[in-house]
């Protein structure tokens, strides 16, 4: 996530030469591309951390600050 991002609420995922914006609401790709296997891992992680991601989205939009979310390893 970046400060002053555009809607819909989303986060960014990168894998090798691929990158995508992922909707927090429905975990669908809003921009970019990821390999299917990677996308399924990112979606699983996103579902586990959905509340944290939404809280970070709101916090970034209002204060420019965020809390780290445990990364996908």
Secondary structure, DSSP 4 states (H G I P E B T S, - for coil): --TTPPSSPEEEEEETTEEEEEETTT--EEEEE--HHHHHHHHHHHHHTHHHHHHHHHHHHHTS-----PPP-
